[in-house]
């Protein structure tokens, strides 16, 4: 059941059932705070980003994902772009739901793994933008078709990923659930 803007989230569905959230990073905290207290652990974020960093300190664990698919038009099919990853209480539910829609999806067992995957994807997208821009605005497909661009992209991600992992305490599994 959908919740209208401004309404309390979690009141339209049974307790302990997943609450699917598809929103931009800028709205994650607002969605969390508008969710009734006893339902916050039922939130299932279907989006990119390191959700834990967008929530208040001490927030209960939620289900999060790193998505590698798109839907180009309302009612259209999901178009895969790699394997989507899911972690959390409702990971089995979300994995089955996405697979039923034709999306390759796998559960990951530890929080630090999903966060490392999210950091890698965020870095990859940022680095892709830089490579496109550095080569006079070529598009993503052209980067993939150009061996020298592919090499630059891999080198940028490889250089920046350890820094992101350290800053988010991903390498040692801190905060794992």
C-alpha positions in Angstrom: 0.0 0.0 0.0 1.3 3.4 -0.9 1.7 6.1 1.7 0.9 9.7 0.6 3.4 12.5 1.1 3.3 13.8 4.6 1.5 10.8 6.1 3.0 8.6 8.8 4.8 5.7 7.1 4.1 2.2 8.4 0.4 2.6 9.4 -1.1 1.2 6.2 0.5 -2.3 6.4 0.7 -5.0 8.9 3.5 -5.0 11.5 6.7 -6.9 10.6 5.9 -6.6 6.9 8.4 -5.0 4.5 7.9 -1.3 3.7 9.5 -0.6 0.2 11.1 2.7 -0.1 12.2 4.0 -3.6 13.5 7.5 -3.2 16.5 9.7 -3.6 19.3 10.0 -1.1 18.1 13.4 0.0 14.8 12.0 1.3 16.1 8.9 3.2 16.3 10.5 6.6 12.9 12.2 6.2 11.3 8.8 5.2 13.0 7.2 8.2 11.8 9.9 10.6 8.2 9.8 9.2 8.1 6.1 9.8 6.3 5.1 13.0 9.0 4.0 15.6 8.0 0.4 15.8 8.1 0.0 12.0 11.5 1.5 11.2 13.3 -1.9 11.1 10.8 -2.9 8.4 12.1 -0.3 5.9 13.5 -1.7 2.7 15.5 0.8 0.7 15.5 0.1 -3.0 18.1 2.6 -4.1 21.8 3.2 -4.3 24.0 4.8 -1.6 25.2 3.8 1.8 21.9 4.1 3.7 23.4 3.7 7.2 25.3 7.0 6.7 22.0 8.8 5.9 20.2 7.6 9.1 20.5 9.0 12.6 23.2 7.5 14.8 21.9 4.4 16.6 19.1 3.8 14.1 17.9 0.2 13.9 19.2 -1.9 11.0 17.2 -1.6 7.8 17.3 -3.6 4.5 19.4 -1.9 1.8 20.4 -2.6 -1.7 22.8 -1.7 -4.4 20.8 -1.7 -7.7 22.0 -2.5 -11.1 18.9 -2.2 -13.2 16.7 0.5 -14.6 13.1 0.8 -15.7 12.9 3.2 -18.6 9.2 3.8 -18.6 6.2 3.3 -16.3 5.1 -0.3 -16.7 8.1 -1.2 -18.7 10.4 -4.1 -18.0 13.4 -3.9 -15.8 16.6 -3.7 -17.8 19.6 -5.3 -16.1 23.0 -3.8 -15.8 24.7 -6.4 -13.6 23.8 -8.2 -10.4 21.8 -6.2 -7.7 22.8 -6.9 -4.1 20.6 -6.8 -1.0 21.3 -7.0 2.7 19.1 -7.0 5.8 16.0 -8.4 7.5 13.9 -8.5 4.3 16.7 -9.4 1.9 15.1 -12.8 1.0 11.8 -11.0 0.3 13.4 -8.3 -1.9 15.6 -10.8 -3.7 12.7 -13.0 -4.7 10.6 -9.9 -5.7 13.4 -8.6 -8.0 14.2 -12.0 -9.4 10.5 -12.5 -10.3 10.8 -9.3 -12.3 13.8 -10.6 -14.2 16.5 -8.8 -12.2 19.6 -10.7 -11.3 19.8 -10.3 -7.5 21.8 -11.8 -4.6 21.7 -11.5 -0.9 24.9 -10.5 0.9 25.4 -11.8 4.5 27.1 -8.8 6.2 26.5 -5.1 6.4 30.1 -4.2 5.6 29.9 -6.1 2.3 26.8 -4.2 1.1 28.4 -1.0 2.1 31.6 -1.8 0.3 29.5 -2.7 -2.8 27.6 0.6 -2.5 30.9 2.6 -2.1 32.3 0.9 -5.2 29.2 1.7 -7.3 29.2 5.3 -6.1 32.9 5.6 -6.9 32.4 3.9 -10.3 29.6 6.3 -11.3 31.7 9.3 -10.2 34.8 8.1 -11.9 32.7 7.3 -15.1 31.5 10.9 -15.1 35.1 12.2 -14.8 36.3 9.9 -17.6 33.4 11.0 -19.9 34.2 14.7 -19.1 37.9 14.3 -19.6 37.3 12.9 -23.0 35.3 15.8 -24.3 31.9 14.5 -23.2 31.9 11.0 -24.6 29.1 8.8 -23.3 29.2 5.8 -21.1 29.0 3.4 -24.0 31.9 5.1 -25.6 34.0 4.7 -22.4 33.2 1.0 -22.4 34.1 0.7 -26.1 37.5 2.5 -25.7 40.3 0.4 -24.1 42.2 3.4 -22.9 39.1 4.9 -21.2 38.3 1.5 -19.6 41.9 1.4 -18.2 41.6 4.9 -16.8 38.3 4.1 -15.2 39.6 0.9 -13.6 42.7 2.8 -12.3 40.6 5.6 -10.8 38.2 3.2 -9.0 41.1 1.1 -7.8 42.9 4.2 -6.4 39.9 5.7 -4.7 38.1 2.6 -3.3 40.6 1.9 -0.4 40.2 5.6 0.7 36.4 5.3 0.7 36.6 1.9 2.6 38.8 3.4 5.3 36.7 6.5 5.7 33.5 4.4 6.1 35.2 1.7 8.2 34.3 -0.8 5.6 37.5 -2.7 5.4 37.3 -4.1 8.9 33.6 -4.8 9.0 32.9 -2.2 11.8 29.3 -1.9 12.6 28.5 -5.3 11.0 25.0 -6.8 11.4 
